[in-house]
């Protein structure tokens, strides 16, 4: 990876940690910029940090993160070789869904640049929030989950969020099937 891109990504990381562009910064403990391989072929985007993520400043480290790790591992996808982040970088109060303005601010200032500079071949969108934010489409997730959507030379794969899988064994099984399918075709997609 060229040093200028690494420096840009590190600068984004540092700017996110001190961001005060929307009200979410007022109640956070830690902003959660994202983490992982800066040259990842796979990027994973969730909705927002939860309680554990807010405490640790790291994405997907709570119960939903542990489930995601198990699913990724079972499907042959190494979390360490992905980059994982969220639609918004600060935990919304009382774990509410991020507001439209908060999503727009994070997308314009951070997420679009992270996607562009990491330049993954595949972006996994966990849940309806990143699907709507990144692709600007709002069909029901049940109609798109596990499909590969192409936009601007990049592949996006909408999937259910692991938190939904924690509540529903059926959703958990669907996630497993979607990730297995992705794991099988990922080597060809990542070329």
NORJOZI-V510667 format. One record per pair of residues at least 12 apart in sequence whose ideal C-beta (glycine too) atoms are under 7 Angstrom apart, sorted by the first residue. I is the first residue (numbers start at 1). GAP is how many residues later the second one is. D is the distance in whole Angstrom. If there is no record, write none. Layout:
# NORJOZI-V510667
I,GAP,D + I,GAP,D
This chain:
# NORJOZI-V510667
1,37,6 + 1,38,5 + 5,112,5 + 6,32,6 + 8,109,6 + 9,29,6 + 9,108,6 + 12,21,7 + 12,98,6 + 12,101,6 + 12,102,6 + 13,20,4 + 16,15,5 + 16,17,4 + 16,73,5 + 16,94,6 + 17,14,5 + 17,16,7 + 19,12,6 + 19,70,7 + 21,84,5 + 21,88,6 + 22,79,7 + 22,80,5 + 22,83,5 + 24,64,6 + 24,66,4 + 24,68,6 + 24,78,6 + 25,65,6 + 27,66,5 + 28,26,6 + 28,62,4 + 28,63,6 + 29,25,5 + 29,26,6 + 30,24,6 + 30,26,7 + 30,27,3 + 31,26,7 + 31,58,5 + 31,59,5 + 32,17,4 + 32,21,5 + 32,25,6 + 32,26,6 + 32,27,5 + 32,54,6 + 32,57,6 + 33,52,7 + 33,56,6 + 34,25,6 + 34,49,6 + 34,50,6 + 34,51,3 + 34,80,6 + 35,23,6 + 35,24,6 + 35,49,6 + 36,46,5 + 36,47,4 + 36,48,5 + 37,43,7 + 37,44,5 + 37,45,6 + 37,46,6 + 38,45,7 + 38,80,6 + 40,41,6 + 40,42,5 + 40,43,4 + 40,78,6 + 40,80,5 + 41,79,6 + 41,80,5 + 41,81,7 + 41,149,4 + 42,35,7 + 42,40,4 + 42,78,6 + 42,80,5 + 42,82,7 + 42,144,7 + 43,39,7 + 43,40,5 + 43,72,7 + 43,75,6 + 43,77,4 + 43,80,5 + 44,38,6 + 44,40,5 + 44,80,5 + 44,82,6 + 45,40,6 + 45,41,7 + 45,42,6 + 45,78,6 + 45,80,6 + 45,81,7 + 45,85,4 + 45,89,7 + 46,13,7 + 46,14,6 + 46,40,5 + 46,80,5 + 46,81,7 + 46,84,7 + 46,115,6 + 47,39,6 + 47,40,5 + 47,51,7 + 47,80,5 + 47,82,4 + 47,83,6 + 47,114,6 + 48,38,5 + 48,39,6 + 48,40,5 + 48,43,6 + 48,44,6 + 48,50,5 + 49,37,6 + 49,41,7 + 49,42,4 + 50,12,5 + 50,14,7 + 50,41,7 + 50,45,6 + 53,38,7 + 54,37,4 + 59,25,5 + 59,26,6 + 59,27,6 + 60,24,6 + 63,103,6 + 64,98,4 + 64,99,4 + 64,102,6 + 67,95,5 + 67,98,6 + 67,99,6 + 68,94,4 + 71,104,6 + 71,105,6 + 71,108,5 + 72,107,7 + 74,102,7 + 75,104,4 + 75,105,5 + 75,108,4 + 76,107,5 + 77,102,7 + 77,106,5 + 77,109,7 + 83,35,5 + 83,37,7 + 85,29,6 + 87,16,6 + 87,19,6 + 87,24,7 + 87,42,5 + 87,43,5 + 87,46,5 + 88,14,5 + 88,15,6 + 88,18,5 + 89,17,6 + 89,21,6 + 97,32,7 + 98,31,7 + 103,30,5 + 107,26,6 + 121,34,6 + 121,68,6 + 121,69,5 + 122,33,5 + 122,35,6 + 122,64,7 + 122,67,5 + 122,68,7 + 123,31,6 + 123,33,5 + 124,33,5 + 124,35,6 + 125,31,6 + 125,32,7 + 125,33,5 + 125,34,7 + 126,33,6 + 126,35,5 + 126,36,7 + 127,33,7 + 127,34,3 + 128,13,5 + 131,27,5 + 134,22,7 + 135,14,7 + 135,16,6 + 135,21,6 + 141,17,6 + 141,19,7 + 144,14,5 + 145,13,6 + 145,14,5 + 145,15,6 + 145,29,7 + 145,33,6 + 146,13,7 + 146,32,4 + 146,35,6 + 155,34,6 + 157,25,6 + 159,16,6 + 159,19,5 + 160,14,6 + 160,15,5
